[in-house]
Amino acid sequence: MKIFNRMAKDGHEQVIFCYDKSTGLKLIVAIHDTTLGPATGGCRMHLYNTEEEAIDDALRLSKAMTFKTAAVGVNFGGGKCIIWGDPNTDKNETLFRALGRFVQTLEGRFSTGPDLGTSSEDFIWARQETPYVNALPEEYGGSGDTSLITAFGVWSGLRAASKWCWGSDSLKGKKVAVQGLGKVGYHLVDYLIGDGAECIVCDIASENIKAIKEKHPELTVTEPQTIYDVRCNIFSPNAVGSILNDQTIPRLKCEVIGGAANNQLAEERHGDLLAEFGILYCPDFVINSGGLIQVADELQGFNRERAFKKTADIYHRLLEIFRISKEKNISTHKVAIQLAEKRIQAIEAMKSIYIRSQDRK
């Protein structure tokens, strides 16, 4: 990978590689853009096949975080950190304390918290080394797990899509294919069934299937490789990224796509391809921003009611994106990026106003 060419192309400011011999920690921190404020982004732990794969994930996810923070209206930049390791076997106290020490070296330029493969409890260890971690358990002064509010935001976004497509924001009678039943997908199914939707689900982990079937025995289960072929109203990706690509998009038999997975489009052009297929796409960094909203609220003194109220606004943000997309005849993904870039440019221009350094807050 030509890392500097890639950084220049996508606008990244900084990529930091960290290794701790005693714990075996292999950490990549990618900071994309800090125009709006210090970078923030979750810490993903995954056993990647190659270094290039790990770096690519860090770069893609950090860029998506920049768009997410801008779209939500919070004053943070986009970042991400990646632990290259197996979350089922490699977690321990010293590993996450080493992570905390590396984050501390950035002196507030970047903060992190749980993501795919990590949990709020893991960051209790990291918090011993740095204050720049978020979404800690409530008993440790944090706002707790972000999966519930993320699922709530996805459900709110799907209601907006339903309103746009079918004239009612009720999901009663709609068939929803849910890919991934981890923390967010599990809660999302609760919201969907509570709203009267019929869910067809899949997951690569048998224990996740067992847990959701015990709670909702009426669910239909399909295999992960066939979820793309399910005839449904809504396809909801809630697992890994890059699942909307040249191979999967032609297989889809849905009218709406919206879910919690990050970087659902393998390439930005796939947003245009979805539009060509007549599928309404809810841009991932908008519909899945509930967790970020909770973290941002935590930093000003967490208020659960306020955070959920802000997350409910995803409904209105998406309706505005759908409206502009129709008026300008461009994909919803491009509209969402344009709105995010517009806010970043406006804040950057405003910062040209001179303030003496001792007056800065």
C-alpha positions in Angstrom: 0.0 0.0 0.0 1.3 3.5 -0.9 0.3 4.9 2.4 1.1 8.6 1.7 -0.7 8.5 -1.7 -3.7 7.1 0.0 -3.6 9.7 2.8 -3.4 12.5 0.2 -6.2 11.1 -1.8 -8.6 10.7 1.1 -7.5 13.7 3.1 -6.0 12.0 6.2 -3.9 14.0 8.5 -2.1 11.3 10.5 -1.7 7.6 10.8 0.1 6.2 13.9 1.4 2.7 14.2 1.9 1.4 17.8 3.5 -1.8 19.0 4.0 -3.0 22.6 6.4 -5.9 23.0 5.3 -7.0 26.5 1.6 -7.3 25.5 1.9 -8.0 21.8 -0.4 -5.0 21.1 -0.5 -4.1 17.4 -2.4 -0.8 17.2 -3.2 1.6 14.3 -4.7 5.0 15.0 -5.9 6.9 11.9 -6.9 10.6 12.2 -8.7 11.8 9.2 -9.8 15.5 9.7 -9.8 17.7 12.8 -11.4 20.8 11.4 -14.4 20.5 13.7 -12.4 19.4 16.7 -10.3 16.6 18.2 -10.8 13.3 16.4 -12.9 10.6 17.9 -13.8 7.1 16.8 -14.3 3.6 18.2 -11.6 1.0 18.7 -12.2 -2.1 16.5 -10.5 -5.4 17.4 -10.2 -7.9 14.6 -7.9 -10.6 13.4 -7.1 -9.2 9.9 -5.5 -11.4 7.2 -2.9 -8.8 6.3 -1.4 -5.5 7.5 -2.8 -3.8 4.4 -6.3 -5.0 5.3 -6.0 -3.6 8.8 -4.7 -0.2 7.5 -7.4 0.0 4.9 -10.1 -0.5 7.5 -8.6 2.2 9.8 -8.4 4.6 6.9 -11.9 3.9 5.6 -13.5 4.0 9.1 -11.8 7.2 10.2 -12.9 9.0 7.0 -16.5 7.8 7.6 -16.3 9.2 11.2 -15.5 12.6 9.8 -18.6 12.6 7.7 -20.6 11.2 10.7 -19.5 13.9 13.1 -20.2 16.6 10.5 -23.6 15.2 9.6 -24.7 14.9 13.3 -23.6 18.4 14.1 -21.1 17.7 16.9 -17.7 19.4 17.2 -15.4 16.4 16.7 -13.2 15.2 13.8 -13.0 11.7 12.4 -10.7 9.1 13.7 -10.5 5.3 14.4 -8.2 2.9 16.0 -7.6 -0.8 15.1 -6.3 -3.5 17.3 -5.0 -6.3 15.2 -5.9 -9.4 17.3 -8.5 -11.9 18.1 -11.2 -10.4 20.4 -12.1 -13.9 21.6 -8.6 -14.9 22.8 -6.3 -11.9 23.0 -8.0 -9.5 25.4 -6.5 -8.8 28.8 -5.9 -5.9 31.2 -2.3 -5.1 30.1 -3.3 -5.0 26.4 -5.9 -2.4 26.9 -3.8 -0.4 29.4 -1.1 -0.3 26.7 -3.7 1.0 24.3 -4.6 3.7 26.9 -1.0 4.8 27.2 -0.6 5.1 23.4 -3.8 7.1 23.2 -2.5 9.3 26.1 0.6 10.2 24.0 -1.8 12.1 21.6 -2.8 14.4 24.5 -6.4 14.7 23.5 -6.0 14.9 19.8 -7.9 11.6 19.6 -10.4 9.8 21.9 -11.8 6.3 21.5 -14.2 3.8 23.0 -15.9 0.4 22.1 -16.6 -0.8 18.6 -16.8 -4.1 16.8 -14.9 -6.6 18.9 -14.5 -4.5 22.0 -16.8 -3.5 24.8 -17.4 -0.8 27.4 -15.8 -3.1 30.0 -12.6 -3.4 28.1 -12.1 0.4 28.4 -12.2 0.3 32.2 -8.7 -0.9 31.8 -7.7 1.7 29.3 -9.2 4.5 31.5 -6.5 3.8 34.1 -4.0 5.2 31.6 -5.9 8.0 29.8 -9.0 10.1 30.2 -9.5 10.1 26.5 -11.9 7.1 26.4 -15.7 7.2 26.3 -18.8 5.1 26.6 -17.6 3.5 29.9 -20.1 1.6 32.0 -22.4 3.9 33.9 -21.1 2.6 37.2 -17.7 4.0 36.1 -19.0 7.4 35.2 -19.7 6.8 31.6 -22.8 6.7 29.5 -22.7 3.0 29.1 -23.2 0.7 26.1 -24.0 2.7 22.9 -25.7 -0.3 21.1 -29.2 0.5 22.3 -29.2 4.1 21.2 -27.6 3.1 17.9 -30.4 0.6 17.2 -32.9 3.3 18.2 -31.4 5.6 15.6 -31.4 3.0 12.9 -35.1 2.3 13.6 -35.9 6.0 13.5 -34.1 6.2 10.1 -36.0 3.2 8.7 -39.3 4.9 9.8 -38.2 7.9 7.8 -37.5 5.7 4.8 -40.9 4.1 5.2 -42.6 7.5 5.3 -40.8 8.5 2.1 -41.4 5.3 0.2 -44.8 4.2 1.4 -46.4 7.3 3.0 -46.4 6.0 6.6 -43.6 5.8 9.1 -45.1 2.7 10.6 -43.2 -0.5 9.8 -46.2 -2.7 10.4 -46.4 -5.5 7.9 -43.0 -4.6 6.4 -40.5 -7.4 5.8 -37.0 -6.6 7.1 -33.9 -8.7 6.3 -31.5 -8.2 9.2 -27.9 -9.1 8.6 -26.0 -9.4 11.9 -27.4 -9.9 15.4 -24.6 -8.5 17.5 -25.3 -5.9 20.1 -26.9 -3.4 17.7 -28.7 -5.9 15.5 -30.2 -7.6 18.6 -31.7 -4.4 19.9 -32.8 -3.4 16.4 -34.9 -6.5 16.0 -36.7 -5.6 19.3 -37.6 -2.2 17.8 -38.7 -3.6 14.5 -40.9 -6.3 16.0 -42.3 -3.8 18.4 -43.3 -1.7 15.4 -45.1 -4.6 13.7 -42.4 -5.6 11.2 -41.7 -9.2 10.1 -38.0 -10.0 10.4 -35.8 -12.5 8.5 -32.4 -12.7 10.3 -29.0 -14.2 9.9 -25.7 -14.2 11.8 -22.4 -16.2 11.5 -22.5 -16.8 15.3 -24.9 -19.6 16.3 -25.1 -18.2 19.9 -26.6 -14.9 18.5 -29.2 -16.8 16.6 -30.1 -18.8 19.7 -30.4 -15.7 21.8 -32.7 -13.8 19.4 -34.9 -16.9 18.8 -35.4 -17.4 22.5 -36.7 -13.9 22.7 -38.6 -13.9 19.4 -39.4 -17.5 18.4 -41.5 -16.2 15.5 -38.4 -15.0 13.6 -37.4 -16.6 10.3 -33.7 -17.5 10.1 -31.7 -17.7 6.9 -28.1 -18.5 6.1 -25.6 -15.6 5.9 -24.8 -16.4 2.3 -28.5 -16.2 1.2 -29.6 -13.0 3.1 -29.0 -11.0 0.0 -31.5 -13.0 -2.0 -34.4 -12.6 0.5 -37.4 -10.8 -1.0 -38.1 -8.1 1.5 -39.1 -4.4 1.8 -35.9 -3.4 3.8 -32.4 -4.8 3.9 -30.6 -3.9 7.1 -26.8 -4.5 7.3 -25.6 -4.6 10.9 -22.4 -6.6 10.7 -19.2 -5.8 8.7 -18.6 -3.2 6.0 -18.2 -3.4 2.2 -21.1 -5.7 1.8 -22.8 -3.6 -0.9 -20.7 -4.3 -3.9 -20.8 -5.4 -7.6 -21.6 -9.0 -6.5 -24.3 -8.4 -3.9 -26.3 -5.4 -5.2 -27.7 -7.2 -8.2 -29.0 -9.9 -5.9 -30.9 -7.6 -3.6 -34.7 -7.8 -3.7 -35.6 -4.8 -1.5 -36.7 -1.2 -1.8 -34.8 0.3 1.1 -31.4 -0.3 2.7 -30.5 1.0 6.2 -28.5 -0.5 9.0 -25.8 0.0 11.7 -22.8 -1.4 9.8 -20.1 1.1 9.0 -18.8 1.6 5.4 -21.5 -0.5 3.8 -20.6 0.6 0.3 -17.5 -1.2 -1.0 -16.8 1.9 -3.1 -18.6 5.3 -3.2 -19.8 4.5 -6.8 -22.0 1.7 -5.3 -24.2 4.5 -3.9 -24.9 5.5 -7.4 -25.5 1.9 -8.4 -28.1 1.5 -5.7 -29.9 4.5 -7.1 -29.8 3.0 -10.5 -31.5 -0.1 -9.2 -34.2 2.0 -7.6 -33.2 1.2 -4.0 -33.4 4.0 -1.4 -30.2 4.0 0.5 -30.0 5.4 4.0 -26.3 6.6 4.2 -24.7 4.6 7.0 -22.9 7.4 8.7 -26.2 9.2 9.2 -28.5 6.4 10.2 -26.0 4.7 12.5 -24.9 7.9 14.3 -26.8 7.3 17.6 -23.7 6.0 19.4 -21.7 9.1 18.4 -24.5 11.3 19.7 -24.4 9.5 23.0 -20.6 9.9 23.3 -20.8 13.6 22.4 -23.5 14.1 25.0 -21.4 12.2 27.6 -18.7 14.8 27.3 -21.1 17.6 28.4 -22.6 15.5 31.3 -24.7 12.7 30.0 -28.4 13.1 29.9 -30.1 10.0 28.4 -33.4 11.7 27.5 -31.5 14.5 25.7 -29.3 12.0 23.8 -32.3 9.9 22.6 -34.1 13.1 21.6 -31.1 14.1 19.5 -30.9 10.7 18.0 -34.6 10.8 17.0 -33.6 13.7 14.7 -32.0 11.1 12.4 -35.6 10.7 11.1 -35.7 14.4 9.9 -32.1 14.4 8.6 -32.8 11.5 6.3 -36.0 12.9 5.0 -34.0 16.1 4.1 -31.4 13.9 2.3 -34.1 12.0 0.4 -35.7 15.3 -0.6 -32.4 16.8 -1.9 -31.6 13.6 -3.7 -34.8 13.7 -5.6 -34.6 17.4 -6.4 -31.0 17.2 -7.7 -31.2 13.6 -9.1 -28.1 12.4 -7.3 -27.6 9.5 -4.9 -28.5 9.9 -1.2 -24.9 8.9 -0.4 -23.5 11.9 -2.4 -26.1 14.2 -0.8 -25.0 13.2 2.7 -21.3 13.7 1.9 -22.0 17.1 0.4 -23.9 18.2 3.5 -21.1 17.0 5.7 -18.4 18.7 3.6 -20.5 21.9 3.6 -20.5 22.1 7.4 -16.7 21.3 7.6 -16.0 24.1 5.0 -18.2 26.6 6.8 -16.5 25.9 10.2 -13.0 26.1 8.6 -13.8 29.5 7.0 -15.2 30.8 10.3 -11.9 29.9 12.1 -10.2 32.6 10.0 -11.6 35.1 12.6 -8.6 36.0 14.8 -8.8 35.2 18.5 -5.8 35.8 20.8 -4.4 32.5 22.1 -5.0 33.4 25.7 -8.7 34.0 24.9 -9.3 30.6 23.4 -11.3 28.1 25.4 
